[in-house]
Amino acid sequence: MNIVDELDDFINQKCIVQINEKRLGSKIILLGTFYHEVKELLNVSHGFISECKNQALFHGV
């Protein structure tokens, strides 16, 4: 199972909005979406997205 699949499973299991927002942002970035698009979509900062992506990549879901 790859990291995007893990994030999908995690998103589907959790109902806490902030956690889902973090995982969704990570997934969207890992799928190749530009940071500025994710910032507008989720109304979050570049740093927030970067932190979430790094968390998923280096520490797992």
mmCIF file of the N, C-alpha and C atoms, coordinates in Angstrom:
data_MODEL
# 
_entry.id   MODEL 
# 
loop_
_atom_site.group_PDB 
_atom_site.id 
_atom_site.type_symbol 
_atom_site.label_atom_id 
_atom_site.label_alt_id 
_atom_site.label_comp_id 
_atom_site.label_asym_id 
_atom_site.label_entity_id 
_atom_site.label_seq_id 
_atom_site.pdbx_PDB_ins_code 
_atom_site.Cartn_x 
_atom_site.Cartn_y 
_atom_site.Cartn_z 
_atom_site.occupancy 
_atom_site.B_iso_or_equiv 
_atom_site.pdbx_formal_charge 
_atom_site.auth_seq_id 
_atom_site.auth_comp_id 
_atom_site.auth_asym_id 
_atom_site.auth_atom_id 
_atom_site.pdbx_PDB_model_num 
ATOM 1   N N  . MET A 1 1  ? 0.859   -1.182 0.000  1.00 0.00 ? 1  MET A N  1 
ATOM 2   C CA . MET A 1 1  ? 0.000   0.000  0.000  1.00 0.00 ? 1  MET A CA 1 
ATOM 3   C C  . MET A 1 1  ? 0.897   1.235  0.000  1.00 0.00 ? 1  MET A C  1 
ATOM 4   N N  . ASN A 1 2  ? 0.629   2.168  -0.906 1.00 0.00 ? 2  ASN A N  1 
ATOM 5   C CA . ASN A 1 2  ? 1.451   3.379  -0.962 1.00 0.00 ? 2  ASN A CA 1 
ATOM 6   C C  . ASN A 1 2  ? 0.900   4.460  -0.032 1.00 0.00 ? 2  ASN A C  1 
ATOM 7   N N  . ILE A 1 3  ? 1.619   5.549  0.086  1.00 0.00 ? 3  ILE A N  1 
ATOM 8   C CA . ILE A 1 3  ? 1.280   6.615  1.034  1.00 0.00 ? 3  ILE A CA 1 
ATOM 9   C C  . ILE A 1 3  ? -0.073  7.243  0.719  1.00 0.00 ? 3  ILE A C  1 
ATOM 10  N N  . VAL A 1 4  ? -0.410  7.391  -0.555 1.00 0.00 ? 4  VAL A N  1 
ATOM 11  C CA . VAL A 1 4  ? -1.706  7.976  -0.924 1.00 0.00 ? 4  VAL A CA 1 
ATOM 12  C C  . VAL A 1 4  ? -2.841  7.039  -0.503 1.00 0.00 ? 4  VAL A C  1 
ATOM 13  N N  . ASP A 1 5  ? -2.663  5.740  -0.694 1.00 0.00 ? 5  ASP A N  1 
ATOM 14  C CA . ASP A 1 5  ? -3.672  4.775  -0.257 1.00 0.00 ? 5  ASP A CA 1 
ATOM 15  C C  . ASP A 1 5  ? -3.834  4.798  1.263  1.00 0.00 ? 5  ASP A C  1 
ATOM 16  N N  . GLU A 1 6  ? -2.716  4.907  1.979  1.00 0.00 ? 6  GLU A N  1 
ATOM 17  C CA . GLU A 1 6  ? -2.774  4.997  3.436  1.00 0.00 ? 6  GLU A CA 1 
ATOM 18  C C  . GLU A 1 6  ? -3.543  6.237  3.872  1.00 0.00 ? 6  GLU A C  1 
ATOM 19  N N  . LEU A 1 7  ? -3.278  7.356  3.197  1.00 0.00 ? 7  LEU A N  1 
ATOM 20  C CA . LEU A 1 7  ? -3.994  8.589  3.524  1.00 0.00 ? 7  LEU A CA 1 
ATOM 21  C C  . LEU A 1 7  ? -5.485  8.448  3.221  1.00 0.00 ? 7  LEU A C  1 
ATOM 22  N N  . ASP A 1 8  ? -5.837  7.791  2.131  1.00 0.00 ? 8  ASP A N  1 
ATOM 23  C CA . ASP A 1 8  ? -7.240  7.537  1.816  1.00 0.00 ? 8  ASP A CA 1 
ATOM 24  C C  . ASP A 1 8  ? -7.912  6.764  2.945  1.00 0.00 ? 8  ASP A C  1 
ATOM 25  N N  . ASP A 1 9  ? -7.276  5.687  3.374  1.00 0.00 ? 9  ASP A N  1 
ATOM 26  C CA . ASP A 1 9  ? -7.829  4.874  4.460  1.00 0.00 ? 9  ASP A CA 1 
ATOM 27  C C  . ASP A 1 9  ? -8.000  5.698  5.727  1.00 0.00 ? 9  ASP A C  1 
ATOM 28  N N  . PHE A 1 10 ? -6.993  6.495  6.052  1.00 0.00 ? 10 PHE A N  1 
ATOM 29  C CA . PHE A 1 10 ? -7.041  7.310  7.258  1.00 0.00 ? 10 PHE A CA 1 
ATOM 30  C C  . PHE A 1 10 ? -8.153  8.347  7.173  1.00 0.00 ? 10 PHE A C  1 
ATOM 31  N N  . ILE A 1 11 ? -8.263  9.011  6.031  1.00 0.00 ? 11 ILE A N  1 
ATOM 32  C CA . ILE A 1 11 ? -9.302  10.026 5.835  1.00 0.00 ? 11 ILE A CA 1 
ATOM 33  C C  . ILE A 1 11 ? -10.681 9.398  5.995  1.00 0.00 ? 11 ILE A C  1 
ATOM 34  N N  . ASN A 1 12 ? -10.868 8.229  5.436  1.00 0.00 ? 12 ASN A N  1 
ATOM 35  C CA . ASN A 1 12 ? -12.162 7.565  5.499  1.00 0.00 ? 12 ASN A CA 1 
ATOM 36  C C  . ASN A 1 12 ? -12.506 7.064  6.896  1.00 0.00 ? 12 ASN A C  1 
ATOM 37  N N  . GLN A 1 13 ? -11.520 6.819  7.737  1.00 0.00 ? 13 GLN A N  1 
ATOM 38  C CA . GLN A 1 13 ? -11.752 6.298  9.078  1.00 0.00 ? 13 GLN A CA 1 
ATOM 39  C C  . GLN A 1 13 ? -11.988 7.387  10.111 1.00 0.00 ? 13 GLN A C  1 
ATOM 40  N N  . LYS A 1 14 ? -11.439 8.550  9.911  1.00 0.00 ? 14 LYS A N  1 
ATOM 41  C CA . LYS A 1 14 ? -11.508 9.610  10.917 1.00 0.00 ? 14 LYS A CA 1 
ATOM 42  C C  . LYS A 1 14 ? -12.570 10.630 10.569 1.00 0.00 ? 14 LYS A C  1 
ATOM 43  N N  . CYS A 1 15 ? -13.219 11.166 11.573 1.00 0.00 ? 15 CYS A N  1 
ATOM 44  C CA . CYS A 1 15 ? -14.232 12.184 11.314 1.00 0.00 ? 15 CYS A CA 1 
ATOM 45  C C  . CYS A 1 15 ? -13.860 13.513 11.961 1.00 0.00 ? 15 CYS A C  1 
ATOM 46  N N  . ILE A 1 16 ? -12.649 13.644 12.465 1.00 0.00 ? 16 ILE A N  1 
ATOM 47  C CA . ILE A 1 16 ? -12.196 14.898 13.046 1.00 0.00 ? 16 ILE A CA 1 
ATOM 48  C C  . ILE A 1 16 ? -11.753 15.804 11.911 1.00 0.00 ? 16 ILE A C  1 
ATOM 49  N N  . VAL A 1 17 ? -12.379 16.951 11.783 1.00 0.00 ? 17 VAL A N  1 
ATOM 50  C CA . VAL A 1 17 ? -12.179 17.825 10.630 1.00 0.00 ? 17 VAL A CA 1 
ATOM 51  C C  . VAL A 1 17 ? -10.730 18.240 10.441 1.00 0.00 ? 17 VAL A C  1 
ATOM 52  N N  . GLN A 1 18 ? -10.058 18.674 11.490 1.00 0.00 ? 18 GLN A N  1 
ATOM 53  C CA . GLN A 1 18 ? -8.685  19.156 11.331 1.00 0.00 ? 18 GLN A CA 1 
ATOM 54  C C  . GLN A 1 18 ? -7.759  18.041 10.862 1.00 0.00 ? 18 GLN A C  1 
ATOM 55  N N  . ILE A 1 19 ? -7.912  16.869 11.395 1.00 0.00 ? 19 ILE A N  1 
ATOM 56  C CA . ILE A 1 19 ? -7.072  15.749 10.971 1.00 0.00 ? 19 ILE A CA 1 
ATOM 57  C C  . ILE A 1 19 ? -7.343  15.437 9.506  1.00 0.00 ? 19 ILE A C  1 
ATOM 58  N N  . ASN A 1 20 ? -8.606  15.409 9.128  1.00 0.00 ? 20 ASN A N  1 
ATOM 59  C CA . ASN A 1 20 ? -8.940  15.131 7.733  1.00 0.00 ? 20 ASN A CA 1 
ATOM 60  C C  . ASN A 1 20 ? -8.399  16.208 6.813  1.00 0.00 ? 20 ASN A C  1 
ATOM 61  N N  . GLU A 1 21 ? -8.468  17.447 7.242  1.00 0.00 ? 21 GLU A N  1 
ATOM 62  C CA . GLU A 1 21 ? -7.946  18.549 6.437  1.00 0.00 ? 21 GLU A CA 1 
ATOM 63  C C  . GLU A 1 21 ? -6.447  18.366 6.204  1.00 0.00 ? 21 GLU A C  1 
ATOM 64  N N  . LYS A 1 22 ? -5.729  17.980 7.239  1.00 0.00 ? 22 LYS A N  1 
ATOM 65  C CA . LYS A 1 22 ? -4.289  17.756 7.108  1.00 0.00 ? 22 LYS A CA 1 
ATOM 66  C C  . LYS A 1 22 ? -4.008  16.617 6.145  1.00 0.00 ? 22 LYS A C  1 
ATOM 67  N N  . ARG A 1 23 ? -4.713  15.514 6.313  1.00 0.00 ? 23 ARG A N  1 
ATOM 68  C CA . ARG A 1 23 ? -4.465  14.352 5.461  1.00 0.00 ? 23 ARG A CA 1 
ATOM 69  C C  . ARG A 1 23 ? -4.909  14.610 4.027  1.00 0.00 ? 23 ARG A C  1 
ATOM 70  N N  . LEU A 1 24 ? -6.020  15.300 3.870  1.00 0.00 ? 24 LEU A N  1 
ATOM 71  C CA . LEU A 1 24 ? -6.490  15.622 2.531  1.00 0.00 ? 24 LEU A CA 1 
ATOM 72  C C  . LEU A 1 24 ? -5.491  16.540 1.824  1.00 0.00 ? 24 LEU A C  1 
ATOM 73  N N  . GLY A 1 25 ? -4.986  17.533 2.535  1.00 0.00 ? 25 GLY A N  1 
ATOM 74  C CA . GLY A 1 25 ? -3.972  18.418 1.962  1.00 0.00 ? 25 GLY A CA 1 
ATOM 75  C C  . GLY A 1 25 ? -2.738  17.651 1.547  1.00 0.00 ? 25 GLY A C  1 
ATOM 76  N N  . SER A 1 26 ? -2.310  16.725 2.395  1.00 0.00 ? 26 SER A N  1 
ATOM 77  C CA . SER A 1 26 ? -1.144  15.900 2.075  1.00 0.00 ? 26 SER A CA 1 
ATOM 78  C C  . SER A 1 26 ? -1.395  15.074 0.828  1.00 0.00 ? 26 SER A C  1 
ATOM 79  N N  . LYS A 1 27 ? -2.557  14.467 0.774  1.00 0.00 ? 27 LYS A N  1 
ATOM 80  C CA . LYS A 1 27 ? -2.876  13.610 -0.369 1.00 0.00 ? 27 LYS A CA 1 
ATOM 81  C C  . LYS A 1 27 ? -2.907  14.414 -1.657 1.00 0.00 ? 27 LYS A C  1 
ATOM 82  N N  . ILE A 1 28 ? -3.546  15.569 -1.625 1.00 0.00 ? 28 ILE A N  1 
ATOM 83  C CA . ILE A 1 28 ? -3.665  16.386 -2.832 1.00 0.00 ? 28 ILE A CA 1 
ATOM 84  C C  . ILE A 1 28 ? -2.279  16.804 -3.332 1.00 0.00 ? 28 ILE A C  1 
ATOM 85  N N  . ILE A 1 29 ? -1.404  17.185 -2.423 1.00 0.00 ? 29 ILE A N  1 
ATOM 86  C CA . ILE A 1 29 ? -0.038  17.569 -2.809 1.00 0.00 ? 29 ILE A CA 1 
ATOM 87  C C  . ILE A 1 29 ? 0.710   16.374 -3.386 1.00 0.00 ? 29 ILE A C  1 
ATOM 88  N N  . LEU A 1 30 ? 0.584   15.217 -2.756 1.00 0.00 ? 30 LEU A N  1 
ATOM 89  C CA . LEU A 1 30 ? 1.291   14.031 -3.234 1.00 0.00 ? 30 LEU A CA 1 
ATOM 90  C C  . LEU A 1 30 ? 0.773   13.571 -4.595 1.00 0.00 ? 30 LEU A C  1 
ATOM 91  N N  . LEU A 1 31 ? -0.434  13.957 -4.931 1.00 0.00 ? 31 LEU A N  1 
ATOM 92  C CA . LEU A 1 31 ? -0.984  13.618 -6.245 1.00 0.00 ? 31 LEU A CA 1 
ATOM 93  C C  . LEU A 1 31 ? -0.554  14.608 -7.320 1.00 0.00 ? 31 LEU A C  1 
ATOM 94  N N  . GLY A 1 32 ? 0.183   15.661 -6.932 1.00 0.00 ? 32 GLY A N  1 
ATOM 95  C CA . GLY A 1 32 ? 0.756   16.571 -7.907 1.00 0.00 ? 32 GLY A CA 1 
ATOM 96  C C  . GLY A 1 32 ? 0.076   17.926 -8.033 1.00 0.00 ? 32 GLY A C  1 
ATOM 97  N N  . THR A 1 33 ? -0.846  18.225 -7.165 1.00 0.00 ? 33 THR A N  1 
ATOM 98  C CA . THR A 1 33 ? -1.519  19.527 -7.202 1.00 0.00 ? 33 THR A CA 1 
ATOM 99  C C  . THR A 1 33 ? -0.569  20.597 -6.678 1.00 0.00 ? 33 THR A C  1 
ATOM 100 N N  . PHE A 1 34 ? -0.669  21.791 -7.222 1.00 0.00 ? 34 PHE A N  1 
ATOM 101 C CA . PHE A 1 34 ? 0.188   22.890 -6.793 1.00 0.00 ? 34 PHE A CA 1 
ATOM 102 C C  . PHE A 1 34 ? -0.227  23.404 -5.413 1.00 0.00 ? 34 PHE A C  1 
ATOM 103 N N  . TYR A 1 35 ? 0.757   23.866 -4.664 1.00 0.00 ? 35 TYR A N  1 
ATOM 104 C CA . TYR A 1 35 ? 0.508   24.377 -3.312 1.00 0.00 ? 35 TYR A CA 1 
ATOM 105 C C  . TYR A 1 35 ? -0.546  25.488 -3.313 1.00 0.00 ? 35 TYR A C  1 
ATOM 106 N N  . HIS A 1 36 ? -0.453  26.416 -4.273 1.00 0.00 ? 36 HIS A N  1 
ATOM 107 C CA . HIS A 1 36 ? -1.396  27.544 -4.266 1.00 0.00 ? 36 HIS A CA 1 
ATOM 108 C C  . HIS A 1 36 ? -2.834  27.065 -4.480 1.00 0.00 ? 36 HIS A C  1 
ATOM 109 N N  . GLU A 1 37 ? -3.018  25.974 -5.210 1.00 0.00 ? 37 GLU A N  1 
ATOM 110 C CA . GLU A 1 37 ? -4.358  25.428 -5.409 1.00 0.00 ? 37 GLU A CA 1 
ATOM 111 C C  . GLU A 1 37 ? -4.898  24.811 -4.120 1.00 0.00 ? 37 GLU A C  1 
ATOM 112 N N  . VAL A 1 38 ? -4.044  24.107 -3.403 1.00 0.00 ? 38 VAL A N  1 
ATOM 113 C CA . VAL A 1 38 ? -4.461  23.494 -2.136 1.00 0.00 ? 38 VAL A CA 1 
ATOM 114 C C  . VAL A 1 38 ? -4.742  24.575 -1.100 1.00 0.00 ? 38 VAL A C  1 
ATOM 115 N N  . LYS A 1 39 ? -3.913  25.621 -1.088 1.00 0.00 ? 39 LYS A N  1 
ATOM 116 C CA . LYS A 1 39 ? -4.127  26.729 -0.148 1.00 0.00 ? 39 LYS A CA 1 
ATOM 117 C C  . LYS A 1 39 ? -5.509  27.330 -0.343 1.00 0.00 ? 39 LYS A C  1 
ATOM 118 N N  . GLU A 1 40 ? -5.899  27.551 -1.582 1.00 0.00 ? 40 GLU A N  1 
ATOM 119 C CA . GLU A 1 40 ? -7.203  28.131 -1.878 1.00 0.00 ? 40 GLU A CA 1 
ATOM 120 C C  . GLU A 1 40 ? -8.333  27.152 -1.564 1.00 0.00 ? 40 GLU A C  1 
ATOM 121 N N  . LEU A 1 41 ? -8.147  25.893 -1.911 1.00 0.00 ? 41 LEU A N  1 
ATOM 122 C CA . LEU A 1 41 ? -9.168  24.874 -1.704 1.00 0.00 ? 41 LEU A CA 1 
ATOM 123 C C  . LEU A 1 41 ? -9.484  24.661 -0.227 1.00 0.00 ? 41 LEU A C  1 
ATOM 124 N N  . LEU A 1 42 ? -8.431  24.547 0.591  1.00 0.00 ? 42 LEU A N  1 
ATOM 125 C CA . LEU A 1 42 ? -8.614  24.243 2.017  1.00 0.00 ? 42 LEU A CA 1 
ATOM 126 C C  . LEU A 1 42 ? -8.502  25.465 2.919  1.00 0.00 ? 42 LEU A C  1 
ATOM 127 N N  . ASN A 1 43 ? -8.135  26.606 2.330  1.00 0.00 ? 43 ASN A N  1 
ATOM 128 C CA . ASN A 1 43 ? -7.959  27.841 3.104  1.00 0.00 ? 43 ASN A CA 1 
ATOM 129 C C  . ASN A 1 43 ? -6.938  27.653 4.230  1.00 0.00 ? 43 ASN A C  1 
ATOM 130 N N  . VAL A 1 44 ? -5.761  27.144 3.854  1.00 0.00 ? 44 VAL A N  1 
ATOM 131 C CA . VAL A 1 44 ? -4.674  26.911 4.790  1.00 0.00 ? 44 VAL A CA 1 
ATOM 132 C C  . VAL A 1 44 ? -3.394  27.536 4.238  1.00 0.00 ? 44 VAL A C  1 
ATOM 133 N N  . SER A 1 45 ? -2.364  27.606 5.058  1.00 0.00 ? 45 SER A N  1 
ATOM 134 C CA . SER A 1 45 ? -1.100  28.217 4.646  1.00 0.00 ? 45 SER A CA 1 
ATOM 135 C C  . SER A 1 45 ? -0.178  27.208 3.956  1.00 0.00 ? 45 SER A C  1 
ATOM 136 N N  . HIS A 1 46 ? 0.797   27.740 3.243  1.00 0.00 ? 46 HIS A N  1 
ATOM 137 C CA . HIS A 1 46 ? 1.812   26.911 2.589  1.00 0.00 ? 46 HIS A CA 1 
ATOM 138 C C  . HIS A 1 46 ? 2.547   26.079 3.636  1.00 0.00 ? 46 HIS A C  1 
ATOM 139 N N  . GLY A 1 47 ? 2.888   26.706 4.755  1.00 0.00 ? 47 GLY A N  1 
ATOM 140 C CA . GLY A 1 47 ? 3.597   25.995 5.827  1.00 0.00 ? 47 GLY A CA 1 
ATOM 141 C C  . GLY A 1 47 ? 2.790   24.842 6.391  1.00 0.00 ? 47 GLY A C  1 
ATOM 142 N N  . PHE A 1 48 ? 1.488   25.040 6.543  1.00 0.00 ? 48 PHE A N  1 
ATOM 143 C CA . PHE A 1 48 ? 0.612   23.984 7.046  1.00 0.00 ? 48 PHE A CA 1 
ATOM 144 C C  . PHE A 1 48 ? 0.629   22.787 6.106  1.00 0.00 ? 48 PHE A C  1 
ATOM 145 N N  . ILE A 1 49 ? 0.524   23.055 4.812  1.00 0.00 ? 49 ILE A N  1 
ATOM 146 C CA . ILE A 1 49 ? 0.520   21.980 3.821  1.00 0.00 ? 49 ILE A CA 1 
ATOM 147 C C  . ILE A 1 49 ? 1.857   21.250 3.828  1.00 0.00 ? 49 ILE A C  1 
ATOM 148 N N  . SER A 1 50 ? 2.936   22.003 3.862  1.00 0.00 ? 50 SER A N  1 
ATOM 149 C CA . SER A 1 50 ? 4.270   21.421 3.856  1.00 0.00 ? 50 SER A CA 1 
ATOM 150 C C  . SER A 1 50 ? 4.489   20.542 5.091  1.00 0.00 ? 50 SER A C  1 
ATOM 151 N N  . GLU A 1 51 ? 4.069   21.039 6.230  1.00 0.00 ? 51 GLU A N  1 
ATOM 152 C CA . GLU A 1 51 ? 4.203   20.277 7.482  1.00 0.00 ? 51 GLU A CA 1 
ATOM 153 C C  . GLU A 1 51 ? 3.422   18.968 7.405  1.00 0.00 ? 51 GLU A C  1 
ATOM 154 N N  . CYS A 1 52 ? 2.205   19.029 6.888  1.00 0.00 ? 52 CYS A N  1 
ATOM 155 C CA . CYS A 1 52 ? 1.363   17.839 6.774  1.00 0.00 ? 52 CYS A CA 1 
ATOM 156 C C  . CYS A 1 52 ? 1.958   16.826 5.807  1.00 0.00 ? 52 CYS A C  1 
ATOM 157 N N  . LYS A 1 53 ? 2.459   17.311 4.685  1.00 0.00 ? 53 LYS A N  1 
ATOM 158 C CA . LYS A 1 53 ? 3.073   16.422 3.692  1.00 0.00 ? 53 LYS A CA 1 
ATOM 159 C C  . LYS A 1 53 ? 4.291   15.723 4.279  1.00 0.00 ? 53 LYS A C  1 
ATOM 160 N N  . ASN A 1 54 ? 5.149   16.500 4.947  1.00 0.00 ? 54 ASN A N  1 
ATOM 161 C CA . ASN A 1 54 ? 6.347   15.927 5.558  1.00 0.00 ? 54 ASN A CA 1 
ATOM 162 C C  . ASN A 1 54 ? 6.001   14.933 6.657  1.00 0.00 ? 54 ASN A C  1 
ATOM 163 N N  . GLN A 1 55 ? 4.973   15.229 7.412  1.00 0.00 ? 55 GLN A N  1 
ATOM 164 C CA . GLN A 1 55 ? 4.519   14.300 8.459  1.00 0.00 ? 55 GLN A CA 1 
ATOM 165 C C  . GLN A 1 55 ? 4.143   12.957 7.835  1.00 0.00 ? 55 GLN A C  1 
ATOM 166 N N  . ALA A 1 56 ? 3.360   13.012 6.764  1.00 0.00 ? 56 ALA A N  1 
ATOM 167 C CA . ALA A 1 56 ? 2.926   11.778 6.100  1.00 0.00 ? 56 ALA A CA 1 
ATOM 168 C C  . ALA A 1 56 ? 4.093   11.027 5.487  1.00 0.00 ? 56 ALA A C  1 
ATOM 169 N N  . LEU A 1 57 ? 5.001   11.732 4.837  1.00 0.00 ? 57 LEU A N  1 
ATOM 170 C CA . LEU A 1 57 ? 6.116   11.089 4.149  1.00 0.00 ? 57 LEU A CA 1 
ATOM 171 C C  . LEU A 1 57 ? 7.148   10.507 5.107  1.00 0.00 ? 57 LEU A C  1 
ATOM 172 N N  . PHE A 1 58 ? 7.487   11.243 6.147  1.00 0.00 ? 58 PHE A N  1 
ATOM 173 C CA . PHE A 1 58 ? 8.599   10.835 7.003  1.00 0.00 ? 58 PHE A CA 1 
ATOM 174 C C  . PHE A 1 58 ? 8.200   10.121 8.287  1.00 0.00 ? 58 PHE A C  1 
ATOM 175 N N  . HIS A 1 59 ? 6.947   10.298 8.695  1.00 0.00 ? 59 HIS A N  1 
ATOM 176 C CA . HIS A 1 59 ? 6.510   9.677  9.954  1.00 0.00 ? 59 HIS A CA 1 
ATOM 177 C C  . HIS A 1 59 ? 5.307   8.772  9.767  1.00 0.00 ? 59 HIS A C  1 
ATOM 178 N N  . GLY A 1 60 ? 4.794   8.710  8.562  1.00 0.00 ? 60 GLY A N  1 
ATOM 179 C CA . GLY A 1 60 ? 3.661   7.847  8.259  1.00 0.00 ? 60 GLY A CA 1 
ATOM 180 C C  . GLY A 1 60 ? 2.329   8.482  8.615  1.00 0.00 ? 60 GLY A C  1 
ATOM 181 N N  . VAL A 1 61 ? 1.307   7.775  8.259  1.00 0.00 ? 61 VAL A N  1 
ATOM 182 C CA . VAL A 1 61 ? -0.044  8.262  8.480  1.00 0.00 ? 61 VAL A CA 1 
ATOM 183 C C  . VAL A 1 61 ? -0.406  8.077  9.940  1.00 0.00 ? 61 VAL A C  1 
# 
